[in-house]
Amino acid sequence: MINQKYFDDITKFPSQLAIGVQQANEIKALRSFQKVILSGMGGSSLFVEYINQMNASLGFTERIDINRSYSIPKFADADTLLIASSYSGNTEESVSFLKEALERKLNCIVISAGGELVELAKTNKLPLIIIPQGVVPRLATGYFIGALVKFLTDNLFFKAALLEKILTVKFDVDQTAAKLFAEKLYKKVPIIYSSIENSATARIIKIKFNENSKVQAFWNEFPEQNHNELEGFTNLIINPYIILLKSKFTHPRISKRFDIYQEIFSKKGLVIETIPLKGKSMLEEMFNTVHFFDYVSFFLAELYNTNPESTNLLEGFKLELKNL
C-alpha cells in the first residue's frame, strides 16, 4: 500500500521554502517588537524549534518562544509580538490565544491556511500570512519556515543571513537509502540521540515516526543522556534501534561520547547505527537529516501497511474532548 500523494508532498519540502517566503512578502506587524511568542500545536509550532536551532547555528541569539496552551504567557508585554499559528485555523488553543490577544489589544499576527483564525484576522484587520492548503500540517513545514523567517526578517527581528542561508540550502537526500533504513527499523523501537545543538532535529524525527509510521519512538541529547537515561538500559524490556545523529560540527568531547556509547552498548547486544550528517553547514545538516527521515518514516509506514496520512487516534481524542 502506498499513499502516492503523501509521498509526492514529501518530495516538495525543498520547494516549499521559497513559496513560504513569497506568502509573507511585504507583510508588516502592527507595531515594533523585541520578543516573539508563537502559539500553536503539533506541526503548527514544531517548526519553531527548527528555526531557533538554525538561527543559533549561525551564532545569533534571537529566538521565538513557543506557547502550547490556551492563554498568553505572563511574560508577554508591550514589546512582544504574538503569533497565532494553526494550519487548519481551528486549533482551539491557538484560537483562544488570539481571542485573548484581541481583547487585550496586544500586537499580534496570524499564520494559517484557513478556518477561524483567518476569519478573525480579516475581521480585525490583523497582519495575515496564508499558508498554502492541500497537505497535512506536518508536511507544511517548509511553508511555515519560509514564511515566518521572511516575516521576522522584514520586521527586523532576525538577521538577513538566516533567510539567505535557508534559501540556498543544497539538499542531498537518498530515497533508496531511506527505504533500506526503514527495513532495518521494522518491528523495532527507534531511539534517536543527537548532540545538544541538534536536539530539535532529534525530537522532530521522533515525532515523524509517531505520526507517519504510527510507532513508538524516543529521543534525547548528549551529554544529558549519559547522566541518567544511559542507566535505563541495564534491564532491557523493549526492542530498540538506536540512531546516533553525528554532526561534523559537534564538540570533540561529545563526539567521543558517541564513540564510547556505541562501543559499550554494542557489546551488550544493542543495535546502534551512527549517521554522519550531510551538509556543509549545521543548517544544511538539519534540513537534510529531517528530510531524509520524512522518507524513512514514510517507508516504515508502508512496511506496517499503515496509511501515514491518517490520524485516527488523534482525531478520536479531539472528538472526545469536544464532546465534554
KEKE-3310 file (N, C-alpha, C; in steps of 0.2 Angstrom, whole numbers, plus 5000, padded with zeros to 4 digits):
npx = (5004:5003:5003:5002:5000:5004:5018:5022:5020:5030:5041:5041:5045:5058:5055:5045:5050:5054:5041:5034:5041:5037:5024:5024:5028:5032:5023:5019:5021:5009:5015:5031:5043:5051:5052:5046:5032:5025:5010:5005:5000:5007:5012:5010:5018:5030:5040:5045:5055:5064:5068:5073:5084:5092:5095:5103:5113:5120:5126:5118:5107:5094:5077:5062:5049:5039:5022:5011:4998:4982:4982:4989:5006:5013:5024:5023:5023:5021:5031:5031:5028:5014:5010:4998:4996:4991:4988:4975:4968:4958:4962:4960:4967:4975:4966:4960:4970:4973:4960:4961:4972:4967:4957:4964:4971:4983:4999:4998:4999:4993:4996:4991:4981:4968:4951:4945:4954:4959:4948:4945:4957:4955:4943:4947:4957:4971:4988:4991:4997:4995:4996:4999:4986:4981:4989:4994:4996:5009:5017:5018:5029:5040:5033:5029:5042:5049:5040:5038:5051:5055:5045:5049:5062:5060:5053:5063:5068:5075:5092:5097:5105:5100:5089:5094:5103:5094:5087:5097:5101:5108:5101:5103:5098:5095:5084:5083:5092:5085:5074:5080:5084:5073:5068:5077:5072:5060:5048:5055:5060:5062:5076:5082:5097:5106:5118:5118:5116:5109:5097:5083:5082:5083:5071:5061:5062:5059:5045:5041:5041:5031:5020:5019:5024:5017:5022:5030:5042:5058:5068:5083:5097:5114:5126:5117:5110:5119:5120:5109:5098:5105:5108:5096:5096:5100:5091:5084:5069:5062:5063:5075:5081:5094:5098:5111:5114:5126:5135:5147:5151:5150:5155:5172:5172:5159:5158:5167:5160:5149:5156:5161:5149:5143:5152:5152:5138:5135:5142:5133:5124:5115:5107:5115:5116:5127:5124:5132:5130:5124:5130:5136:5136:5129:5116:5113:5115:5104:5092:5094:5094:5082:5073:5077:5073:5059:5056:5061:5052:5040:5042:5043:5030:5024:5029:5022:5010:5002:4993:5001:4995:4984:4976:4970:4969:4972:4962:4951:4953:4952:4939:4932:4936:4930:4917:4915)
npy = (4994:5011:5028:5039:5052:5057:5054:5061:5074:5074:5075:5088:5097:5104:5114:5121:5131:5143:5146:5149:5160:5169:5170:5178:5190:5207:5209:5218:5220:5226:5235:5239:5227:5217:5204:5188:5177:5162:5154:5138:5121:5104:5101:5114:5122:5115:5118:5129:5126:5121:5132:5141:5133:5133:5147:5148:5141:5149:5158:5167:5176:5178:5172:5162:5161:5147:5144:5132:5132:5137:5151:5167:5169:5175:5183:5190:5207:5224:5225:5213:5202:5193:5178:5169:5153:5140:5127:5122:5132:5131:5126:5124:5129:5139:5147:5152:5159:5169:5176:5181:5189:5199:5204:5210:5220:5218:5216:5207:5194:5183:5166:5155:5142:5143:5143:5147:5156:5163:5170:5178:5186:5193:5200:5208:5215:5211:5208:5195:5179:5168:5151:5139:5128:5110:5100:5089:5096:5092:5091:5103:5110:5117:5128:5135:5138:5146:5157:5162:5165:5175:5185:5189:5193:5204:5212:5216:5207:5195:5192:5195:5185:5173:5170:5170:5159:5149:5149:5145:5132:5116:5102:5085:5070:5053:5043:5029:5024:5028:5020:5007:5009:5010:4997:4991:4996:4990:4983:4987:4998:5015:5025:5040:5049:5064:5077:5091:5103:5099:5095:5098:5093:5079:5077:5081:5071:5060:5063:5062:5048:5044:5050:5048:5034:5028:5022:5019:5030:5037:5050:5059:5070:5071:5079:5075:5063:5054:5055:5050:5043:5033:5024:5017:5007:4995:4985:4978:4980:4983:4982:4990:5001:5010:5026:5037:5053:5061:5075:5084:5096:5094:5096:5091:5083:5078:5071:5061:5055:5049:5039:5031:5027:5019:5009:5003:4999:4992:4980:4975:4970:4978:4986:4998:5012:5024:5039:5049:5066:5075:5089:5106:5115:5117:5120:5115:5102:5100:5102:5092:5080:5079:5079:5067:5058:5060:5052:5040:5037:5037:5026:5016:5016:5010:4997:4993:4992:5004:5019:5033:5046:5046:5050:5043:5040:5053:5061:5054:5057:5071:5072:5066:5076:5087:5084:5085)
npz = (5000:4995:4998:4987:4985:4997:4997:4986:4992:5002:4994:4990:4999:4999:4989:4995:5004:4997:4992:5004:5008:4999:5002:5013:5009:5011:5022:5036:5054:5066:5075:5082:5089:5102:5107:5103:5103:5099:5097:5095:5090:5088:5072:5068:5076:5079:5069:5074:5084:5075:5068:5078:5081:5069:5068:5079:5076:5067:5075:5081:5093:5094:5097:5096:5107:5112:5114:5121:5125:5131:5135:5135:5139:5155:5154:5142:5135:5131:5121:5114:5101:5096:5089:5082:5077:5066:5056:5051:5056:5066:5078:5095:5105:5100:5094:5106:5112:5102:5103:5116:5115:5106:5114:5124:5116:5110:5102:5087:5075:5062:5056:5045:5036:5034:5041:5057:5063:5052:5048:5060:5059:5047:5050:5061:5055:5055:5053:5041:5037:5024:5023:5010:5005:5006:5010:5024:5040:5046:5035:5030:5034:5027:5021:5032:5039:5029:5027:5040:5044:5034:5037:5050:5047:5038:5047:5055:5066:5065:5058:5041:5036:5040:5033:5020:5020:5022:5010:5001:5003:5000:4995:4999:4998:4999:4993:4991:5000:5012:5011:5013:5026:5033:5032:5041:5053:5055:5066:5077:5090:5087:5093:5095:5096:5099:5098:5109:5101:5091:5095:5093:5080:5083:5090:5082:5072:5080:5082:5069:5067:5076:5070:5056:5054:5064:5076:5092:5098:5103:5110:5114:5121:5119:5131:5141:5141:5144:5158:5165:5157:5151:5160:5161:5152:5158:5162:5149:5141:5129:5111:5105:5092:5090:5085:5081:5079:5071:5070:5060:5066:5079:5096:5101:5113:5114:5103:5106:5116:5109:5102:5113:5118:5108:5107:5120:5122:5111:5113:5123:5115:5109:5095:5086:5076:5069:5061:5050:5048:5033:5024:5022:5031:5048:5047:5034:5037:5046:5038:5028:5036:5043:5032:5026:5035:5034:5023:5027:5038:5031:5022:5032:5037:5026:5027:5038:5033:5034:5033:5031:5032:5040:5055:5066:5080:5086:5081:5086:5100:5100:5097:5108:5117:5113:5115:5128)
capx = (5000:5007:4999:5006:5000:5008:5025:5024:5020:5036:5046:5040:5048:5063:5052:5040:5054:5053:5034:5033:5044:5033:5017:5025:5032:5029:5018:5022:5017:5005:5020:5038:5043:5058:5051:5041:5029:5021:5005:5002:5001:5009:5015:5009:5023:5036:5044:5049:5061:5069:5070:5078:5091:5095:5097:5108:5119:5123:5129:5113:5104:5086:5074:5055:5046:5033:5016:5007:4992:4976:4982:4995:5011:5013:5030:5021:5022:5020:5037:5031:5024:5011:5008:4993:4998:4987:4987:4968:4965:4953:4965:4956:4972:4978:4960:4959:4976:4971:4955:4964:4976:4962:4953:4969:4973:4991:5002:4998:4998:4990:4999:4986:4979:4961:4947:4943:4960:4959:4942:4947:4962:4952:4938:4951:4962:4977:4993:4989:5001:4991:4999:4995:4982:4982:4994:4993:5001:5016:5021:5018:5034:5044:5029:5029:5048:5050:5035:5040:5058:5054:5041:5053:5067:5057:5052:5070:5069:5080:5096:5095:5109:5097:5085:5099:5106:5089:5085:5102:5102:5109:5098:5106:5094:5095:5077:5084:5095:5079:5070:5084:5085:5066:5068:5081:5068:5054:5047:5060:5058:5068:5078:5086:5101:5110:5122:5113:5115:5104:5091:5077:5082:5081:5064:5057:5062:5055:5038:5039:5040:5025:5014:5019:5024:5012:5025:5033:5049:5060:5074:5087:5103:5121:5128:5112:5108:5125:5120:5103:5095:5110:5107:5090:5097:5103:5086:5081:5062:5060:5067:5077:5086:5097:5101:5116:5115:5133:5137:5154:5152:5150:5161:5176:5171:5153:5159:5170:5154:5146:5160:5161:5142:5142:5157:5149:5131:5136:5144:5128:5119:5110:5108:5116:5119:5128:5123:5136:5125:5126:5129:5142:5135:5124:5109:5111:5114:5097:5087:5095:5093:5075:5070:5079:5068:5052:5056:5062:5046:5035:5043:5042:5023:5022:5030:5017:5004:4998:4992:5004:4991:4978:4977:4963:4969:4972:4955:4946:4954:4949:4931:4930:4937:4925:4910:4914)
capy = (5000:5017:5034:5042:5060:5059:5053:5067:5080:5074:5077:5095:5101:5109:5120:5125:5136:5149:5148:5152:5167:5173:5171:5183:5196:5214:5209:5221:5220:5232:5239:5236:5222:5214:5197:5184:5171:5159:5149:5133:5114:5099:5104:5122:5125:5111:5121:5135:5123:5120:5139:5143:5129:5135:5153:5148:5138:5154:5162:5173:5174:5179:5166:5163:5157:5143:5143:5127:5132:5142:5158:5171:5169:5181:5187:5195:5214:5229:5224:5206:5200:5187:5174:5163:5148:5134:5126:5122:5138:5129:5123:5128:5133:5145:5152:5155:5163:5175:5180:5185:5195:5204:5208:5215:5224:5216:5216:5200:5192:5176:5162:5149:5141:5145:5142:5153:5161:5168:5175:5183:5191:5198:5204:5213:5219:5209:5205:5188:5175:5162:5145:5135:5122:5104:5095:5088:5101:5091:5091:5110:5113:5122:5134:5139:5141:5151:5162:5165:5168:5180:5190:5191:5197:5210:5216:5217:5203:5191:5195:5193:5180:5167:5169:5169:5153:5144:5149:5142:5125:5111:5096:5079:5065:5047:5039:5022:5023:5029:5014:5002:5011:5009:4990:4989:4998:4986:4979:4989:5005:5020:5029:5045:5053:5069:5082:5096:5108:5096:5092:5099:5088:5073:5077:5081:5064:5056:5064:5059:5041:5044:5052:5045:5027:5026:5018:5022:5032:5041:5054:5063:5073:5071:5074:5074:5056:5050:5056:5047:5038:5028:5018:5014:5001:4990:4979:4979:4977:4984:4980:4996:5003:5017:5030:5042:5058:5063:5081:5086:5102:5093:5097:5084:5078:5075:5066:5055:5051:5045:5033:5026:5024:5014:5003:4999:4996:4986:4974:4972:4967:4983:4988:5005:5015:5031:5043:5056:5071:5078:5096:5110:5119:5114:5122:5110:5095:5099:5101:5085:5075:5079:5077:5060:5054:5060:5047:5034:5036:5035:5019:5012:5015:5005:4991:4991:4993:5009:5025:5039:5052:5045:5051:5041:5041:5060:5063:5052:5060:5078:5072:5065:5082:5092:5082:5086)
capz = (5000:4995:4998:4982:4986:5003:4995:4982:4996:5005:4989:4989:5005:4997:4986:5000:5007:4993:4992:5010:5008:4994:5005:5018:5006:5012:5027:5042:5060:5068:5078:5083:5094:5104:5108:5099:5106:5094:5100:5090:5092:5083:5066:5068:5081:5079:5065:5078:5087:5070:5066:5083:5081:5063:5070:5084:5072:5064:5080:5083:5099:5094:5097:5096:5112:5110:5119:5119:5130:5129:5137:5134:5145:5159:5152:5136:5137:5125:5117:5112:5095:5097:5083:5082:5072:5066:5049:5050:5058:5070:5084:5100:5109:5096:5094:5112:5112:5098:5106:5122:5112:5103:5120:5127:5111:5110:5095:5085:5068:5061:5051:5044:5029:5034:5047:5062:5064:5046:5049:5065:5057:5042:5053:5065:5051:5058:5048:5040:5032:5022:5021:5005:5008:5002:5013:5031:5044:5047:5028:5028:5037:5023:5020:5039:5040:5024:5028:5047:5044:5030:5040:5055:5044:5036:5053:5059:5072:5063:5053:5034:5034:5041:5027:5014:5021:5021:5003:4997:5006:4995:4998:4997:5002:4995:4994:4991:5007:5016:5011:5016:5033:5036:5033:5047:5059:5056:5072:5082:5093:5086:5099:5092:5100:5095:5102:5111:5096:5086:5099:5089:5074:5085:5093:5076:5069:5084:5080:5062:5067:5079:5066:5050:5055:5069:5081:5097:5096:5109:5109:5120:5118:5123:5136:5146:5141:5148:5165:5168:5153:5149:5165:5160:5148:5162:5161:5143:5141:5123:5106:5102:5087:5092:5080:5083:5074:5072:5066:5059:5070:5086:5101:5101:5119:5113:5098:5109:5120:5104:5101:5118:5119:5103:5109:5126:5121:5105:5117:5126:5110:5106:5088:5086:5070:5069:5055:5049:5045:5027:5023:5023:5037:5053:5044:5029:5040:5049:5033:5025:5041:5044:5025:5025:5040:5031:5018:5031:5042:5026:5020:5038:5037:5021:5030:5043:5030:5038:5030:5035:5032:5044:5062:5069:5087:5087:5079:5091:5106:5099:5097:5115:5121:5110:5117:5135)
cpx = (5004:5002:5003:5006:5005:5016:5027:5024:5027:5042:5046:5043:5053:5060:5047:5044:5053:5046:5032:5035:5040:5026:5018:5028:5028:5024:5022:5017:5014:5010:5026:5038:5050:5058:5046:5038:5024:5016:5003:5004:5004:5013:5015:5014:5030:5041:5048:5055:5067:5072:5075:5085:5095:5098:5103:5114:5123:5126:5124:5109:5096:5083:5066:5053:5040:5028:5012:5001:4987:4977:4989:5000:5011:5019:5029:5020:5021:5026:5037:5026:5021:5008:5004:4994:4994:4986:4979:4965:4959:4956:4963:4961:4974:4972:4959:4964:4975:4966:4957:4968:4972:4959:4958:4973:4981:4993:5002:4997:4995:4994:4995:4985:4971:4957:4946:4948:4960:4953:4943:4952:4959:4947:4941:4956:4969:4982:4992:4994:4997:4996:4996:4992:4984:4986:4992:4998:5008:5020:5020:5024:5038:5040:5030:5036:5050:5046:5037:5046:5058:5051:5046:5059:5065:5055:5057:5071:5075:5085:5095:5099:5105:5092:5089:5101:5100:5087:5091:5105:5103:5106:5102:5103:5093:5089:5078:5087:5090:5075:5073:5084:5078:5066:5072:5077:5062:5054:5052:5057:5064:5069:5083:5090:5105:5114:5116:5111:5110:5098:5085:5076:5080:5074:5060:5057:5058:5047:5036:5038:5033:5019:5014:5019:5019:5015:5028:5040:5051:5066:5077:5093:5109:5123:5123:5111:5113:5124:5114:5100:5099:5109:5101:5090:5100:5098:5082:5074:5059:5065:5070:5081:5088:5101:5105:5117:5121:5135:5145:5156:5151:5156:5165:5174:5164:5154:5162:5165:5150:5150:5160:5154:5141:5146:5154:5143:5131:5138:5138:5122:5114:5112:5109:5119:5120:5127:5127:5131:5128:5125:5136:5142:5130:5117:5108:5111:5107:5092:5088:5093:5085:5071:5071:5074:5061:5051:5056:5055:5040:5036:5042:5034:5021:5023:5025:5010:4999:4998:4995:5000:4986:4981:4971:4963:4969:4965:4950:4947:4951:4941:4929:4931:4932:4918:4909:4910)
cpy = (5006:5023:5039:5050:5062:5059:5059:5074:5080:5077:5085:5100:5106:5115:5124:5131:5143:5151:5151:5159:5171:5175:5177:5189:5202:5214:5212:5220:5226:5237:5236:5231:5220:5207:5194:5178:5168:5154:5144:5126:5110:5103:5111:5125:5122:5115:5126:5132:5123:5127:5142:5139:5131:5142:5153:5145:5143:5159:5167:5171:5175:5172:5167:5158:5153:5143:5138:5126:5136:5149:5161:5171:5175:5186:5192:5202:5218:5228:5217:5206:5194:5184:5168:5159:5142:5133:5126:5128:5137:5126:5127:5132:5139:5150:5156:5160:5170:5179:5184:5190:5201:5208:5212:5220:5224:5216:5209:5200:5185:5172:5156:5148:5142:5145:5148:5158:5166:5173:5180:5188:5196:5203:5210:5216:5217:5207:5198:5185:5169:5157:5141:5129:5116:5099:5094:5093:5099:5090:5099:5114:5119:5128:5138:5142:5147:5157:5166:5169:5175:5186:5193:5195:5204:5215:5217:5213:5198:5194:5192:5187:5173:5165:5167:5162:5147:5143:5146:5135:5121:5105:5090:5073:5059:5043:5032:5020:5024:5023:5008:5003:5009:5001:4988:4991:4994:4982:4981:4996:5010:5024:5034:5049:5058:5073:5087:5101:5105:5093:5092:5094:5081:5072:5077:5074:5059:5056:5061:5051:5040:5045:5049:5037:5024:5021:5022:5024:5037:5045:5057:5066:5071:5078:5072:5067:5052:5051:5053:5042:5032:5022:5014:5008:4995:4984:4981:4976:4979:4982:4987:4996:5010:5020:5036:5047:5062:5069:5082:5092:5101:5094:5090:5080:5075:5069:5060:5051:5047:5038:5028:5023:5018:5008:4999:4996:4991:4980:4971:4969:4972:4985:4996:5007:5022:5034:5049:5060:5074:5085:5100:5114:5115:5115:5117:5103:5094:5098:5094:5079:5074:5077:5070:5056:5055:5054:5040:5032:5034:5028:5014:5011:5010:4998:4988:4991:4998:5015:5030:5045:5052:5047:5049:5042:5048:5062:5061:5055:5067:5077:5071:5072:5087:5090:5083:5092)
cpz = (5000:4994:4993:4983:4992:5001:4991:4986:5000:5000:4988:4994:5003:4994:4990:5003:5003:4992:4998:5011:5004:4998:5011:5016:5008:5018:5033:5048:5062:5071:5080:5089:5096:5105:5104:5103:5101:5098:5094:5093:5087:5078:5065:5073:5081:5075:5069:5081:5081:5068:5071:5083:5075:5065:5074:5081:5069:5069:5083:5089:5099:5093:5098:5102:5110:5115:5116:5124:5127:5130:5135:5140:5148:5157:5146:5139:5130:5120:5113:5106:5097:5091:5085:5076:5072:5058:5047:5051:5064:5077:5090:5104:5106:5095:5100:5114:5108:5101:5112:5120:5109:5109:5123:5123:5111:5103:5093:5078:5068:5055:5051:5037:5029:5041:5051:5063:5058:5046:5054:5063:5052:5045:5057:5061:5054:5052:5047:5035:5030:5020:5016:5008:5004:5004:5021:5034:5044:5040:5025:5031:5033:5022:5027:5040:5035:5026:5035:5047:5039:5033:5046:5053:5042:5041:5058:5065:5070:5058:5047:5033:5035:5035:5021:5014:5019:5013:4998:4999:5000:4998:4995:5001:4997:4997:4995:4998:5012:5017:5014:5024:5036:5037:5039:5054:5060:5062:5078:5084:5091:5092:5095:5097:5096:5100:5104:5106:5091:5089:5096:5083:5077:5087:5087:5072:5073:5083:5073:5062:5071:5074:5059:5050:5060:5074:5086:5095:5102:5107:5115:5117:5123:5125:5141:5146:5145:5155:5168:5163:5151:5154:5164:5155:5151:5161:5154:5142:5134:5118:5102:5096:5088:5086:5083:5078:5075:5067:5066:5063:5077:5090:5101:5107:5118:5108:5101:5113:5115:5103:5106:5119:5114:5105:5115:5125:5115:5108:5121:5122:5107:5099:5088:5079:5070:5062:5054:5045:5038:5027:5025:5028:5042:5050:5039:5032:5043:5044:5030:5030:5042:5037:5024:5029:5038:5027:5023:5035:5037:5024:5026:5038:5032:5024:5035:5040:5033:5033:5034:5036:5038:5051:5067:5077:5089:5086:5084:5098:5106:5100:5104:5119:5119:5113:5125:5137)
residu = (MET:ILE:ASN:GLN:LYS:TYR:PHE:ASP:ASP:ILE:THR:LYS:PHE:PRO:SER:GLN:LEU:ALA:ILE:GLY:VAL:GLN:GLN:ALA:ASN:GLU:ILE:LYS:ALA:LEU:ARG:SER:PHE:GLN:LYS:VAL:ILE:LEU:SER:GLY:MET:GLY:GLY:SER:SER:LEU:PHE:VAL:GLU:TYR:ILE:ASN:GLN:MET:ASN:ALA:SER:LEU:GLY:PHE:THR:GLU:ARG:ILE:ASP:ILE:ASN:ARG:SER:TYR:SER:ILE:PRO:LYS:PHE:ALA:ASP:ALA:ASP:THR:LEU:LEU:ILE:ALA:SER:SER:TYR:SER:GLY:ASN:THR:GLU:GLU:SER:VAL:SER:PHE:LEU:LYS:GLU:ALA:LEU:GLU:ARG:LYS:LEU:ASN:CYS:ILE:VAL:ILE:SER:ALA:GLY:GLY:GLU:LEU:VAL:GLU:LEU:ALA:LYS:THR:ASN:LYS:LEU:PRO:LEU:ILE:ILE:ILE:PRO:GLN:GLY:VAL:VAL:PRO:ARG:LEU:ALA:THR:GLY:TYR:PHE:ILE:GLY:ALA:LEU:VAL:LYS:PHE:LEU:THR:ASP:ASN:LEU:PHE:PHE:LYS:ALA:ALA:LEU:LEU:GLU:LYS:ILE:LEU:THR:VAL:LYS:PHE:ASP:VAL:ASP:GLN:THR:ALA:ALA:LYS:LEU:PHE:ALA:GLU:LYS:LEU:TYR:LYS:LYS:VAL:PRO:ILE:ILE:TYR:SER:SER:ILE:GLU:ASN:SER:ALA:THR:ALA:ARG:ILE:ILE:LYS:ILE:LYS:PHE:ASN:GLU:ASN:SER:LYS:VAL:GLN:ALA:PHE:TRP:ASN:GLU:PHE:PRO:GLU:GLN:ASN:HIS:ASN:GLU:LEU:GLU:GLY:PHE:THR:ASN:LEU:ILE:ILE:ASN:PRO:TYR:ILE:ILE:LEU:LEU:LYS:SER:LYS:PHE:THR:HIS:PRO:ARG:ILE:SER:LYS:ARG:PHE:ASP:ILE:TYR:GLN:GLU:ILE:PHE:SER:LYS:LYS:GLY:LEU:VAL:ILE:GLU:THR:ILE:PRO:LEU:LYS:GLY:LYS:SER:MET:LEU:GLU:GLU:MET:PHE:ASN:THR:VAL:HIS:PHE:PHE:ASP:TYR:VAL:SER:PHE:PHE:LEU:ALA:GLU:LEU:TYR:ASN:THR:ASN:PRO:GLU:SER:THR:ASN:LEU:LEU:GLU:GLY:PHE:LYS:LEU:GLU:LEU:LYS:ASN:LEU)
# end
